[in-house]
Amino acid sequence: MGEDGERIPVPVNAGGSMFGNDEGPEDVELKPGASVTSTLAWVSTQEGGDLIEGDALEIAAAPDTGARVFPLEGHDIRLMDELNTTAWRTAPAG
């Protein structure tokens, strides 16, 4: 999101990156207090276009669920850069 609170048109791709392997989606049922994780990787290239600064990430677990906004400080993006994200996974039993 930009400083005006409007969304910046950054493509979001399902799948892994060099930061995490994606085994694909699967049904996940959580008990109260349980959590899931996903890896989000910012892909930035010099060919990405004009450099702009993103002020926040708006993230939702699914399209029809409420989103949370996470502030960013000092992160720049390019208009044609991308975000790669893995499917949600429960934490391994430890």
N, CA, C and O atoms as CSV, one atom per row, in Angstrom:
chain,resi,resn,atom,element,x,y,z
A,1,MET,N,N,0.841,-1.163,0.000
A,1,MET,CA,C,0.000,0.000,0.000
A,1,MET,C,C,0.892,1.234,0.000
A,1,MET,O,O,1.952,1.252,0.626
A,2,GLY,N,N,0.454,2.241,-0.699
A,2,GLY,CA,C,1.196,3.489,-0.732
A,2,GLY,C,C,0.859,4.361,0.461
A,2,GLY,O,O,0.002,4.010,1.273
A,3,GLU,N,N,1.526,5.486,0.567
A,3,GLU,CA,C,1.316,6.376,1.718
A,3,GLU,C,C,-0.105,6.917,1.774
A,3,GLU,O,O,-0.566,7.345,2.831
A,4,ASP,N,N,-0.804,6.901,0.634
A,4,ASP,CA,C,-2.187,7.359,0.605
A,4,ASP,C,C,-3.176,6.269,1.013
A,4,ASP,O,O,-4.383,6.508,1.029
A,5,GLY,N,N,-2.673,5.057,1.347
A,5,GLY,CA,C,-3.531,3.949,1.752
A,5,GLY,C,C,-4.105,3.161,0.591
A,5,GLY,O,O,-4.820,2.180,0.795
A,6,GLU,N,N,-3.795,3.585,-0.631
A,6,GLU,CA,C,-4.284,2.868,-1.808
A,6,GLU,C,C,-3.363,1.696,-2.135
A,6,GLU,O,O,-2.164,1.736,-1.861
A,7,ARG,N,N,-3.934,0.669,-2.716
A,7,ARG,CA,C,-3.144,-0.500,-3.099
A,7,ARG,C,C,-2.226,-0.169,-4.265
A,7,ARG,O,O,-2.596,0.569,-5.178
A,8,ILE,N,N,-1.020,-0.731,-4.217
A,8,ILE,CA,C,-0.048,-0.613,-5.295
A,8,ILE,C,C,-0.187,-1.889,-6.133
A,8,ILE,O,O,-0.229,-2.980,-5.566
A,9,PRO,N,N,-0.259,-1.785,-7.457
A,9,PRO,CA,C,-0.491,-2.966,-8.294
A,9,PRO,C,C,0.730,-3.871,-8.402
A,9,PRO,O,O,1.473,-3.807,-9.382
A,10,VAL,N,N,0.932,-4.707,-7.400
A,10,VAL,CA,C,2.051,-5.642,-7.375
A,10,VAL,C,C,1.488,-7.056,-7.528
A,10,VAL,O,O,0.671,-7.477,-6.709
A,11,PRO,N,N,1.910,-7.802,-8.567
A,11,PRO,CA,C,1.414,-9.170,-8.738
A,11,PRO,C,C,1.814,-10.067,-7.558
A,11,PRO,O,O,2.923,-9.963,-7.034
A,12,VAL,N,N,0.893,-10.944,-7.151
A,12,VAL,CA,C,1.164,-11.926,-6.096
A,12,VAL,C,C,1.035,-13.305,-6.721
A,12,VAL,O,O,-0.015,-13.663,-7.254
A,13,ASN,N,N,2.120,-14.076,-6.651
A,13,ASN,CA,C,2.176,-15.399,-7.265
A,13,ASN,C,C,2.184,-16.496,-6.210
A,13,ASN,O,O,2.929,-16.429,-5.233
A,14,ALA,N,N,1.354,-17.495,-6.419
A,14,ALA,CA,C,1.400,-18.675,-5.554
A,14,ALA,C,C,2.596,-19.513,-5.965
A,14,ALA,O,O,2.868,-19.678,-7.154
A,15,GLY,N,N,3.299,-20.032,-4.997
A,15,GLY,CA,C,4.447,-20.881,-5.281
A,15,GLY,C,C,5.638,-20.483,-4.447
A,15,GLY,O,O,5.633,-19.435,-3.802
A,16,GLY,N,N,6.633,-21.296,-4.459
A,16,GLY,CA,C,7.811,-21.062,-3.637
A,16,GLY,C,C,8.774,-20.069,-4.254
A,16,GLY,O,O,8.537,-19.508,-5.324
A,17,SER,N,N,9.850,-19.880,-3.551
A,17,SER,CA,C,10.936,-19.019,-4.001
A,17,SER,C,C,12.209,-19.576,-3.397
A,17,SER,O,O,12.202,-20.651,-2.798
A,18,MET,N,N,13.298,-18.848,-3.553
A,18,MET,CA,C,14.546,-19.310,-2.939
A,18,MET,C,C,14.463,-19.255,-1.409
A,18,MET,O,O,15.344,-19.776,-0.724
A,19,PHE,N,N,13.417,-18.631,-0.874
A,19,PHE,CA,C,13.257,-18.523,0.578
A,19,PHE,C,C,12.398,-19.635,1.165
A,19,PHE,O,O,12.347,-19.794,2.385
A,20,GLY,N,N,11.719,-20.409,0.314
A,20,GLY,CA,C,10.888,-21.475,0.842
A,20,GLY,C,C,10.237,-22.287,-0.254
A,20,GLY,O,O,9.788,-21.738,-1.261
A,21,ASN,N,N,10.186,-23.594,-0.062
A,21,ASN,CA,C,9.553,-24.509,-0.999
A,21,ASN,C,C,8.052,-24.522,-0.750
A,21,ASN,O,O,7.612,-24.470,0.399
A,22,ASP,N,N,7.271,-24.591,-1.807
A,22,ASP,CA,C,5.822,-24.653,-1.666
A,22,ASP,C,C,5.338,-26.020,-2.119
A,22,ASP,O,O,5.507,-26.395,-3.279
A,23,GLU,N,N,4.739,-26.759,-1.204
A,23,GLU,CA,C,4.220,-28.089,-1.517
A,23,GLU,C,C,2.799,-28.021,-2.052
A,23,GLU,O,O,2.186,-29.059,-2.299
A,24,GLY,N,N,2.266,-26.823,-2.234
A,24,GLY,CA,C,0.918,-26.645,-2.768
A,24,GLY,C,C,-0.128,-26.579,-1.667
A,24,GLY,O,O,0.152,-26.887,-0.508
A,25,PRO,N,N,-1.330,-26.175,-2.041
A,25,PRO,CA,C,-2.393,-26.027,-1.043
A,25,PRO,C,C,-2.900,-27.365,-0.531
A,25,PRO,O,O,-2.853,-28.379,-1.228
A,26,GLU,N,N,-3.382,-27.342,0.693
A,26,GLU,CA,C,-4.035,-28.505,1.291
A,26,GLU,C,C,-5.027,-27.990,2.326
A,26,GLU,O,O,-4.877,-26.877,2.830
A,27,ASP,N,N,-6.023,-28.780,2.639
A,27,ASP,CA,C,-6.990,-28.395,3.660
A,27,ASP,C,C,-6.296,-28.322,5.011
A,27,ASP,O,O,-5.517,-29.205,5.371
A,28,VAL,N,N,-6.584,-27.270,5.746
A,28,VAL,CA,C,-6.006,-27.082,7.068
A,28,VAL,C,C,-7.137,-26.772,8.031
A,28,VAL,O,O,-7.924,-25.857,7.791
A,29,GLU,N,N,-7.226,-27.525,9.117
A,29,GLU,CA,C,-8.210,-27.257,10.163
A,29,GLU,C,C,-7.441,-26.920,11.435
A,29,GLU,O,O,-6.598,-27.693,11.892
A,30,LEU,N,N,-7.745,-25.765,11.994
A,30,LEU,CA,C,-7.020,-25.305,13.177
A,30,LEU,C,C,-7.875,-25.436,14.426
A,30,LEU,O,O,-9.062,-25.110,14.418
A,31,LYS,N,N,-7.264,-25.913,15.489
A,31,LYS,CA,C,-7.908,-25.905,16.798
A,31,LYS,C,C,-7.701,-24.522,17.404
A,31,LYS,O,O,-6.775,-23.813,17.009
A,32,PRO,N,N,-8.540,-24.128,18.351
A,32,PRO,CA,C,-8.362,-22.812,18.982
A,32,PRO,C,C,-6.928,-22.632,19.489
A,32,PRO,O,O,-6.377,-23.510,20.153
A,33,GLY,N,N,-6.343,-21.492,19.168
A,33,GLY,CA,C,-4.984,-21.182,19.605
A,33,GLY,C,C,-3.897,-21.666,18.667
A,33,GLY,O,O,-2.734,-21.299,18.834
A,34,ALA,N,N,-4.254,-22.494,17.670
A,34,ALA,CA,C,-3.264,-22.991,16.715
A,34,ALA,C,C,-2.965,-21.910,15.680
A,34,ALA,O,O,-3.694,-20.923,15.576
A,35,SER,N,N,-1.903,-22.097,14.927
A,35,SER,CA,C,-1.547,-21.098,13.919
A,35,SER,C,C,-1.004,-21.780,12.664
A,35,SER,O,O,-0.671,-22.965,12.666
A,36,VAL,N,N,-0.928,-20.999,11.610
A,36,VAL,CA,C,-0.350,-21.443,10.353
A,36,VAL,C,C,0.683,-20.418,9.917
A,36,VAL,O,O,0.688,-19.282,10.391
A,37,THR,N,N,1.559,-20.831,9.009
A,37,THR,CA,C,2.566,-19.913,8.485
A,37,THR,C,C,2.589,-19.994,6.966
A,37,THR,O,O,2.132,-20.967,6.366
A,38,SER,N,N,3.127,-18.955,6.370
A,38,SER,CA,C,3.341,-18.893,4.937
A,38,SER,C,C,4.597,-18.064,4.723
A,38,SER,O,O,4.878,-17.148,5.496
A,39,THR,N,N,5.349,-18.377,3.682
A,39,THR,CA,C,6.536,-17.583,3.359
A,39,THR,C,C,6.168,-16.569,2.282
A,39,THR,O,O,5.575,-16.922,1.262
A,40,LEU,N,N,6.521,-15.318,2.513
A,40,LEU,CA,C,6.281,-14.245,1.562
A,40,LEU,C,C,7.631,-13.713,1.111
A,40,LEU,O,O,8.428,-13.255,1.930
A,41,ALA,N,N,7.889,-13.771,-0.189
A,41,ALA,CA,C,9.175,-13.323,-0.730
A,41,ALA,C,C,8.941,-12.165,-1.691
A,41,ALA,O,O,8.098,-12.239,-2.586
A,42,TRP,N,N,9.699,-11.103,-1.490
A,42,TRP,CA,C,9.632,-9.914,-2.332
A,42,TRP,C,C,10.646,-10.078,-3.443
A,42,TRP,O,O,11.839,-10.208,-3.168
A,43,VAL,N,N,10.201,-10.074,-4.703
A,43,VAL,CA,C,11.080,-10.245,-5.843
A,43,VAL,C,C,11.290,-8.883,-6.491
A,43,VAL,O,O,10.362,-8.311,-7.063
A,44,SER,N,N,12.507,-8.370,-6.400
A,44,SER,CA,C,12.802,-7.041,-6.931
A,44,SER,C,C,13.927,-7.136,-7.946
A,44,SER,O,O,14.966,-7.741,-7.683
A,45,THR,N,N,13.715,-6.540,-9.096
A,45,THR,CA,C,14.724,-6.564,-10.148
A,45,THR,C,C,14.955,-5.157,-10.676
A,45,THR,O,O,14.085,-4.296,-10.553
A,46,GLN,N,N,16.095,-4.925,-11.247
A,46,GLN,CA,C,16.386,-3.618,-11.830
A,46,GLN,C,C,15.469,-3.328,-13.009
A,46,GLN,O,O,15.207,-2.167,-13.321
A,47,GLU,N,N,14.985,-4.363,-13.657
A,47,GLU,CA,C,14.099,-4.192,-14.805
A,47,GLU,C,C,12.659,-3.954,-14.375
A,47,GLU,O,O,11.774,-3.829,-15.222
A,48,GLY,N,N,12.414,-3.889,-13.081
A,48,GLY,CA,C,11.056,-3.833,-12.544
A,48,GLY,C,C,10.269,-2.577,-12.822
A,48,GLY,O,O,9.054,-2.577,-12.627
A,49,GLY,N,N,10.884,-1.528,-13.259
A,49,GLY,CA,C,10.127,-0.310,-13.523
A,49,GLY,C,C,10.484,0.782,-12.535
A,49,GLY,O,O,11.533,0.735,-11.893
A,50,ASP,N,N,9.609,1.760,-12.420
A,50,ASP,CA,C,9.855,2.898,-11.536
A,50,ASP,C,C,9.913,2.464,-10.081
A,50,ASP,O,O,9.100,1.660,-9.625
A,51,LEU,N,N,10.875,3.003,-9.367
A,51,LEU,CA,C,11.042,2.695,-7.951
A,51,LEU,C,C,10.068,3.540,-7.136
A,51,LEU,O,O,10.034,4.762,-7.280
A,52,ILE,N,N,9.283,2.896,-6.287
A,52,ILE,CA,C,8.369,3.595,-5.393
A,52,ILE,C,C,8.516,2.981,-4.013
A,52,ILE,O,O,9.115,1.915,-3.871
A,53,GLU,N,N,7.988,3.627,-3.009
A,53,GLU,CA,C,8.085,3.091,-1.655
A,53,GLU,C,C,6.728,2.584,-1.210
A,53,GLU,O,O,5.724,3.289,-1.313
A,54,GLY,N,N,6.706,1.361,-0.718
A,54,GLY,CA,C,5.495,0.788,-0.149
A,54,GLY,C,C,5.487,1.047,1.346
A,54,GLY,O,O,6.494,0.822,2.017
A,55,ASP,N,N,4.368,1.516,1.880
A,55,ASP,CA,C,4.269,1.834,3.297
A,55,ASP,C,C,3.708,0.690,4.140
A,55,ASP,O,O,3.911,0.661,5.354
A,56,ALA,N,N,2.998,-0.263,3.502
A,56,ALA,CA,C,2.382,-1.345,4.266
A,56,ALA,C,C,2.052,-2.507,3.354
A,56,ALA,O,O,1.913,-2.346,2.141
A,57,LEU,N,N,1.928,-3.685,3.956
A,57,LEU,CA,C,1.401,-4.867,3.275
A,57,LEU,C,C,0.011,-5.139,3.839
A,57,LEU,O,O,-0.184,-5.115,5.054
A,58,GLU,N,N,-0.943,-5.396,2.969
A,58,GLU,CA,C,-2.285,-5.799,3.371
A,58,GLU,C,C,-2.398,-7.283,3.070
A,58,GLU,O,O,-2.312,-7.684,1.909
A,59,ILE,N,N,-2.589,-8.109,4.097
A,59,ILE,CA,C,-2.549,-9.557,3.931
A,59,ILE,C,C,-3.822,-10.176,4.499
A,59,ILE,O,O,-4.254,-9.849,5.604
A,60,ALA,N,N,-4.416,-11.087,3.708
A,60,ALA,CA,C,-5.598,-11.832,4.136
A,60,ALA,C,C,-5.333,-13.322,3.917
A,60,ALA,O,O,-4.628,-13.698,2.981
A,61,ALA,N,N,-5.890,-14.155,4.770
A,61,ALA,CA,C,-5.712,-15.598,4.646
A,61,ALA,C,C,-6.415,-16.152,3.415
A,61,ALA,O,O,-5.992,-17.170,2.867
A,62,ALA,N,N,-7.470,-15.505,2.979
A,62,ALA,CA,C,-8.229,-15.905,1.796
A,62,ALA,C,C,-8.955,-14.666,1.279
A,62,ALA,O,O,-9.140,-13.702,2.022
A,63,PRO,N,N,-9.367,-14.686,0.012
A,63,PRO,CA,C,-10.000,-13.493,-0.559
A,63,PRO,C,C,-11.229,-12.999,0.192
A,63,PRO,O,O,-11.488,-11.796,0.206
A,64,ASP,N,N,-11.989,-13.885,0.811
A,64,ASP,CA,C,-13.230,-13.479,1.468
A,64,ASP,C,C,-13.091,-13.288,2.981
A,64,ASP,O,O,-14.090,-13.257,3.700
A,65,THR,N,N,-11.858,-13.161,3.457
A,65,THR,CA,C,-11.635,-12.940,4.884
A,65,THR,C,C,-11.091,-11.539,5.109
A,65,THR,O,O,-10.578,-10.907,4.186
A,66,GLY,N,N,-11.202,-11.068,6.312
A,66,GLY,CA,C,-10.673,-9.745,6.630
A,66,GLY,C,C,-9.163,-9.699,6.505
A,66,GLY,O,O,-8.475,-10.683,6.779
A,67,ALA,N,N,-8.659,-8.564,6.095
A,67,ALA,CA,C,-7.212,-8.390,5.915
A,67,ALA,C,C,-6.624,-7.640,7.098
A,67,ALA,O,O,-7.308,-6.862,7.763
A,68,ARG,N,N,-5.345,-7.886,7.349
A,68,ARG,CA,C,-4.579,-7.122,8.332
A,68,ARG,C,C,-3.543,-6.316,7.584
A,68,ARG,O,O,-3.050,-6.737,6.538
A,69,VAL,N,N,-3.217,-5.166,8.119
A,69,VAL,CA,C,-2.236,-4.285,7.501
A,69,VAL,C,C,-0.974,-4.303,8.349
A,69,VAL,O,O,-1.023,-4.092,9.561
A,70,PHE,N,N,0.163,-4.558,7.696
A,70,PHE,CA,C,1.455,-4.602,8.359
A,70,PHE,C,C,2.322,-3.465,7.827
A,70,PHE,O,O,2.662,-3.458,6.644
A,71,PRO,N,N,2.686,-2.501,8.680
A,71,PRO,CA,C,3.507,-1.372,8.222
A,71,PRO,C,C,4.893,-1.828,7.760
A,71,PRO,O,O,5.457,-2.785,8.291
A,72,LEU,N,N,5.420,-1.130,6.773
A,72,LEU,CA,C,6.770,-1.349,6.280
A,72,LEU,C,C,7.553,-0.060,6.492
A,72,LEU,O,O,7.009,1.036,6.357
A,73,GLU,N,N,8.804,-0.195,6.815
A,73,GLU,CA,C,9.663,0.974,6.938
A,73,GLU,C,C,10.915,0.738,6.117
A,73,GLU,O,O,11.600,-0.270,6.291
A,74,GLY,N,N,11.214,1.669,5.221
A,74,GLY,CA,C,12.447,1.587,4.448
A,74,GLY,C,C,12.474,0.512,3.384
A,74,GLY,O,O,13.554,0.113,2.949
A,75,HIS,N,N,11.324,0.030,2.953
A,75,HIS,CA,C,11.274,-0.980,1.896
A,75,HIS,C,C,10.830,-0.312,0.605
A,75,HIS,O,O,9.824,0.398,0.578
A,76,ASP,N,N,11.572,-0.540,-0.449
A,76,ASP,CA,C,11.161,0.001,-1.729
A,76,ASP,C,C,10.747,-1.134,-2.650
A,76,ASP,O,O,11.238,-2.257,-2.537
A,77,ILE,N,N,9.850,-0.828,-3.549
A,77,ILE,CA,C,9.403,-1.807,-4.538
A,77,ILE,C,C,9.408,-1.127,-5.894
A,77,ILE,O,O,9.497,0.097,-5.991
A,78,ARG,N,N,9.315,-1.910,-6.907
A,78,ARG,CA,C,9.183,-1.379,-8.253
A,78,ARG,C,C,7.801,-1.768,-8.763
A,78,ARG,O,O,7.271,-2.822,-8.413
A,79,LEU,N,N,7.235,-0.918,-9.579
A,79,LEU,CA,C,5.854,-1.135,-10.008
A,79,LEU,C,C,5.622,-2.499,-10.644
A,79,LEU,O,O,4.516,-3.032,-10.554
A,80,MET,N,N,6.622,-3.068,-11.277
A,80,MET,CA,C,6.438,-4.354,-11.924
A,80,MET,C,C,7.056,-5.502,-11.133
A,80,MET,O,O,7.138,-6.617,-11.649
A,81,ASP,N,N,7.487,-5.266,-9.914
A,81,ASP,CA,C,8.022,-6.352,-9.105
A,81,ASP,C,C,6.879,-7.262,-8.650
A,81,ASP,O,O,5.709,-6.993,-8.920
A,82,GLU,N,N,7.238,-8.329,-7.964
A,82,GLU,CA,C,6.257,-9.339,-7.591
A,82,GLU,C,C,6.455,-9.798,-6.159
A,82,GLU,O,O,7.526,-9.633,-5.577
A,83,LEU,N,N,5.404,-10.375,-5.605
A,83,LEU,CA,C,5.465,-11.084,-4.336
A,83,LEU,C,C,5.181,-12.548,-4.621
A,83,LEU,O,O,4.247,-12.864,-5.359
A,84,ASN,N,N,5.971,-13.445,-4.049
A,84,ASN,CA,C,5.719,-14.881,-4.138
A,84,ASN,C,C,5.340,-15.363,-2.750
A,84,ASN,O,O,5.962,-14.975,-1.761
A,85,THR,N,N,4.326,-16.204,-2.674
A,85,THR,CA,C,3.882,-16.701,-1.381
A,85,THR,C,C,3.604,-18.194,-1.440
A,85,THR,O,O,3.135,-18.710,-2.454
A,86,THR,N,N,3.893,-18.874,-0.359
A,86,THR,CA,C,3.612,-20.303,-0.265
A,86,THR,C,C,2.224,-20.507,0.343
A,86,THR,O,O,1.654,-19.594,0.942
A,87,ALA,N,N,1.697,-21.704,0.180
A,87,ALA,CA,C,0.419,-22.076,0.799
A,87,ALA,C,C,0.584,-22.093,2.320
A,87,ALA,O,O,1.686,-22.285,2.833
A,88,TRP,N,N,-0.519,-21.890,3.028
A,88,TRP,CA,C,-0.501,-21.944,4.488
A,88,TRP,C,C,-0.161,-23.353,4.950
A,88,TRP,O,O,-0.616,-24.335,4.363
A,89,ARG,N,N,0.641,-23.444,6.003
A,89,ARG,CA,C,1.026,-24.728,6.606
A,89,ARG,C,C,0.969,-24.621,8.130
A,89,ARG,O,O,1.261,-23.572,8.705
A,90,THR,N,N,0.594,-25.709,8.757
A,90,THR,CA,C,0.669,-25.735,10.218
A,90,THR,C,C,2.129,-25.944,10.598
A,90,THR,O,O,2.905,-26.534,9.847
A,91,ALA,N,N,2.478,-25.458,11.758
A,91,ALA,CA,C,3.860,-25.618,12.238
A,91,ALA,C,C,4.101,-27.079,12.568
A,91,ALA,O,O,3.206,-27.739,13.097
A,92,PRO,N,N,5.288,-27.606,12.270
A,92,PRO,CA,C,5.580,-29.001,12.621
A,92,PRO,C,C,5.542,-29.193,14.133
A,92,PRO,O,O,5.901,-28.295,14.894
A,93,ALA,N,N,5.108,-30.360,14.549
A,93,ALA,CA,C,5.074,-30.677,15.987
A,93,ALA,C,C,6.493,-30.663,16.526
A,93,ALA,O,O,7.405,-31.238,15.932
A,94,GLY,N,N,6.665,-30.005,17.651
A,94,GLY,CA,C,8.019,-29.909,18.149
A,94,GLY,C,C,8.144,-30.358,19.518
A,94,GLY,O,O,9.240,-30.335,20.078
